[in-house]
Amino acid sequence: MAALAVLRRSAPARLLSGTLCVHSRVLAPWRQYQSNRHFSNDKILVEMDESTGVAVMKMKNPPVNGLSLELLTEFSISLEKLEIDRGCRGLILTSASPKVFSAGLDITEMCGKSAEHYAAFWKAVQEMWLKLFGSNMVTIAAINGSSPAGGCLMAMCCDYRIMADSPKYAIGLNETQLGIVAPFWFKDTMTHTVGSRVTEQSLQLGQMYPAPAALKFGLVDQLVPEDKVQITAAAAMAQWLSVPDHARQITKPMIRKPIVDRLVKQREADIDNFVSFISKESIQKSLQAYMDRLKQKKQ
Ligand SMILES: CCCCC/C=C\C/C=C\CCC/C=C/C(=O)SCCNC(=O)CCNC(=O)[C@H](O)C(C)(C)COP(=O)(O)OP(=O)(O)OC[C@H]1O[C@@H](n2cnc3c(N)ncnc32)[C@H](O)[C@@H]1OP(=O)(O)O
């Protein structure tokens, strides 16, 4: 068993993340974490149940859980801590705010800032994706509200998705509706989840799907009443964790490693692409107009 535990925390993590060097950096917080099984940053709350080995991670960036640089950084640090914790086998990702899982990338991080800021922001988005999509743990998204763009990406990174059963809540990659383009690894994640044809259509149209429609083509796996999302996620997790860790952990990268590697190999070029794209005057105008429309919606 000890050998298997080592396998759980070593080989697949090396295979998937390509970011082993950060392990040594997180040793101090990890020691702190051992004595306190709940930890909270400003934007991320983690509750670890030692009896089940399941951590519930809640995003808390009101009003809509915009994925800001701060949230993304805290997310990646928290996930790294859980990843190296031998007692943690599963992660349930959810939102501390009712009605919104995540509004996706915080658009204000992509408007009117410097090239250096855009590069740091995009690196944090990449890091979040590499860690979550490449996680060794069982990951379940408990989608308790709307989940556009980057929110949908986070949910798709998980092994299983449970969504609140309400047509008011929608999920999808709507980037083109903002006049921006989902990069290849967003596209790869959606293709991995629902296949090429649906991805092609969804991405071009920037389509958002109400929960019942999302279930029909497998963008989410299960719909349950809003007040049952968390308990259903816990039940699904128990089922996933009944499979021996070592077998599941060797299987997961068979599918995901080539997808992860594609970004790992071209991270810098991808950052350069993002910075040059987002800095264009026409793209800035498009994002500003979208933000104005969001605000006008309320009046
Ligand atoms: C050469 C080719 C290169 C190709 C590629 C290269 C590079 C790639 C380039 C770019 C890739 C970028 C990828 C981007 C991914 C994203 O995630 S973009 C974000 C998209 N998100 C959205 O469109 C969501 C918009 N929001 C909503 O639809 C709704 O807010 C809601 C989430 C459904 C919640 O609705 P509701 O509860 O009614 O809340 P409000 O709409 O009233 O919003 C409350 C306030 O929050 C502000 N807000 C909402 N979303 C965001 C956001 N994503 N970022 C920042 N702020 C947001 C909203 O304006 C309200 O603000 P005020 O209270 O009015 O101040």
The ligand as a Tripos MOL2 file, in Angstrom:
@<TRIPOS>MOLECULE
LIG
   65    67     1     0     0
SMALL
NO_CHARGES

@<TRIPOS>ATOM
      1 C1         -4.3070   34.8050  -33.5980 C.3       1 LIG1
      2 C2         -5.4180   34.1510  -32.8680 C.3       1 LIG1
      3 C3         -5.1640   34.0670  -31.4240 C.3       1 LIG1
      4 C4         -6.2340   33.3580  -30.7350 C.3       1 LIG1
      5 C5         -6.2010   33.1870  -29.3030 C.3       1 LIG1
      6 C6         -5.2190   33.9110  -28.5570 C.2       1 LIG1
      7 C7         -5.4730   34.2760  -27.3450 C.2       1 LIG1
      8 C8         -6.7890   34.1210  -26.6350 C.3       1 LIG1
      9 C9         -7.4440   35.4090  -26.3970 C.2       1 LIG1
     10 C10        -8.3890   35.5540  -25.5140 C.2       1 LIG1
     11 C11        -8.9310   34.4300  -24.7190 C.3       1 LIG1
     12 C12        -9.7550   34.9160  -23.5580 C.3       1 LIG1
     13 C13       -10.5460   33.7910  -22.9970 C.3       1 LIG1
     14 C14       -11.6250   34.3510  -22.1400 C.2       1 LIG1
     15 C15       -12.3270   33.6130  -21.3260 C.2       1 LIG1
     16 C16       -13.3560   34.2030  -20.4440 C.2       1 LIG1
     17 O1        -13.7140   33.5980  -19.4780 O.2       1 LIG1
     18 S1        -14.0130   35.7410  -20.8030 S.3       1 LIG1
     19 C17       -15.3320   35.9850  -19.6520 C.3       1 LIG1
     20 C18       -16.6440   35.6370  -20.2520 C.3       1 LIG1
     21 N1        -17.6920   35.7510  -19.2690 N.am      1 LIG1
     22 C19       -18.9040   36.1630  -19.5330 C.2       1 LIG1
     23 O2        -19.2460   36.4680  -20.6550 O.2       1 LIG1
     24 C20       -19.8490   36.2310  -18.3690 C.3       1 LIG1
     25 C21       -20.5280   37.5590  -18.2760 C.3       1 LIG1
     26 N2        -21.4050   37.6240  -17.1070 N.am      1 LIG1
     27 C22       -22.6440   37.1460  -17.1120 C.2       1 LIG1
     28 O3        -23.1420   36.5890  -18.0650 O.2       1 LIG1
     29 C23       -23.4460   37.3530  -15.8520 C.3       1 LIG1
     30 O4        -22.7610   38.2980  -15.0600 O.3       1 LIG1
     31 C24       -23.6560   36.0730  -15.0220 C.3       1 LIG1
     32 C25       -22.3580   35.3430  -14.7410 C.3       1 LIG1
     33 C26       -24.6490   35.1470  -15.7420 C.3       1 LIG1
     34 C27       -24.2930   36.4670  -13.6540 C.3       1 LIG1
     35 O5        -25.4340   37.2300  -13.8820 O.3       1 LIG1
     36 P1        -26.0160   38.1540  -12.7090 P.3       1 LIG1
     37 O6        -26.0890   37.3680  -11.4630 O.co2     1 LIG1
     38 O7        -27.2580   38.7790  -13.2440 O.co2     1 LIG1
     39 O8        -24.8810   39.2460  -12.4490 O.3       1 LIG1
     40 P2        -24.5820   40.5680  -13.2950 P.3       1 LIG1
     41 O9        -24.5900   40.3010  -14.7450 O.co2     1 LIG1
     42 O10       -25.4790   41.6530  -12.8000 O.co2     1 LIG1
     43 O11       -23.0720   40.8810  -12.8810 O.3       1 LIG1
     44 C28       -22.7290   41.4080  -11.5880 C.3       1 LIG1
     45 C29       -21.5060   42.2750  -11.7630 C.3       1 LIG1
     46 O12       -20.4070   41.4570  -12.1990 O.3       1 LIG1
     47 C30       -19.8460   41.9900  -13.4140 C.3       1 LIG1
     48 N3        -19.3490   40.8570  -14.2180 N.ar      1 LIG1
     49 C31       -20.0260   39.8200  -14.6840 C.ar      1 LIG1
     50 N4        -19.2260   38.9430  -15.3360 N.ar      1 LIG1
     51 C32       -17.9730   39.4630  -15.2820 C.ar      1 LIG1
     52 C33       -16.7140   39.0200  -15.7710 C.ar      1 LIG1
     53 N5        -16.5400   37.8660  -16.4520 N.pl3     1 LIG1
     54 N6        -15.6480   39.8080  -15.5250 N.ar      1 LIG1
     55 C34       -15.7740   40.9740  -14.8410 C.ar      1 LIG1
     56 N7        -16.9630   41.4380  -14.3480 N.ar      1 LIG1
     57 C35       -18.0460   40.6790  -14.5750 C.ar      1 LIG1
     58 C36       -21.0230   42.7180  -14.0580 C.3       1 LIG1
     59 O13       -20.5720   43.6560  -14.9750 O.3       1 LIG1
     60 C37       -21.6750   43.3350  -12.8320 C.3       1 LIG1
     61 O14       -20.9120   44.4600  -12.4590 O.3       1 LIG1
     62 P3        -21.5950   45.7400  -11.7820 P.3       1 LIG1
     63 O15       -22.2630   45.2610  -10.5360 O.co2     1 LIG1
     64 O16       -22.5700   46.2810  -12.7850 O.co2     1 LIG1
     65 O17       -20.4680   46.6840  -11.5250 O.co2     1 LIG1
@<TRIPOS>BOND
     1     1     2 1
     2     2     3 1
     3     3     4 1
     4     4     5 1
     5     5     6 1
     6     6     7 2
     7     7     8 1
     8     8     9 1
     9     9    10 2
    10    10    11 1
    11    11    12 1
    12    12    13 1
    13    13    14 1
    14    14    15 2
    15    15    16 1
    16    16    17 2
    17    16    18 1
    18    18    19 1
    19    19    20 1
    20    20    21 1
    21    21    22 1
    22    22    23 2
    23    22    24 1
    24    24    25 1
    25    25    26 1
    26    26    27 1
    27    27    28 2
    28    27    29 1
    29    29    30 1
    30    29    31 1
    31    31    32 1
    32    31    33 1
    33    31    34 1
    34    34    35 1
    35    35    36 1
    36    36    37 2
    37    36    38 1
    38    36    39 1
    39    39    40 1
    40    40    41 2
    41    40    42 1
    42    40    43 1
    43    43    44 1
    44    44    45 1
    45    45    46 1
    46    45    60 1
    47    46    47 1
    48    47    48 1
    49    47    58 1
    50    48    49 ar
    51    48    57 ar
    52    49    50 ar
    53    50    51 ar
    54    51    52 ar
    55    51    57 ar
    56    52    53 1
    57    52    54 ar
    58    54    55 ar
    59    55    56 ar
    60    56    57 ar
    61    58    59 1
    62    58    60 1
    63    60    61 1
    64    61    62 1
    65    62    63 2
    66    62    64 1
    67    62    65 1
@<TRIPOS>SUBSTRUCTURE
     1 LIG1         1 GROUP 0 **** ****
